[in-house]
């Protein structure tokens, strides 16, 4: 039987290129991670949207 490990959201936000896509891993409150696979155009659009919000 595999060991049961608690899922935590602790840890850094990560982004890395895997082939033709960028994989973004975001820690979540309550544990686990949101994993999103986006292409270059989507990453550029995300950057622009976040820049408008953050400044």
C-alpha positions in Angstrom: 0.0 0.0 0.0 1.3 3.4 -0.9 2.0 5.9 1.9 -0.6 8.6 2.3 1.0 12.0 2.1 -1.0 15.2 2.9 -1.5 17.5 0.0 -0.4 21.0 0.8 -0.4 24.2 -1.3 3.0 25.1 0.2 5.7 25.7 -2.3 6.5 28.1 -5.1 4.5 28.9 -8.2 6.3 27.2 -11.1 6.3 27.6 -14.8 8.3 25.5 -17.2 8.4 24.7 -20.9 7.5 21.2 -21.9 7.8 20.8 -25.6 5.5 23.3 -27.3 3.5 24.3 -24.2 4.2 26.0 -20.9 3.0 24.2 -17.8 2.1 26.5 -14.9 1.7 25.0 -11.4 0.0 27.2 -8.8 -0.4 26.2 -5.1 -3.9 26.4 -3.8 -5.3 27.2 -0.4 -6.5 24.0 1.2 -3.9 21.9 -0.6 -3.1 20.7 -4.0 -2.0 22.6 -7.1 -3.7 24.0 -10.1 -1.9 22.8 -13.2 -2.5 24.7 -16.4 -1.0 23.9 -19.8 -0.9 27.0 -22.1 0.7 27.9 -25.4 2.8 31.0 -26.1 -0.1 33.1 -27.3 -2.1 32.3 -24.2 0.9 33.0 -22.0 1.3 36.4 -23.6 -2.4 37.2 -23.1 -2.2 36.1 -19.5 0.9 38.4 -18.9 -1.0 41.3 -20.4 -4.1 40.8 -18.3 -2.1 40.4 -15.1 0.0 43.5 -15.9 -3.1 45.6 -16.2 -4.3 44.4 -12.8 -1.0 44.6 -10.9 0.3 47.7 -12.7 
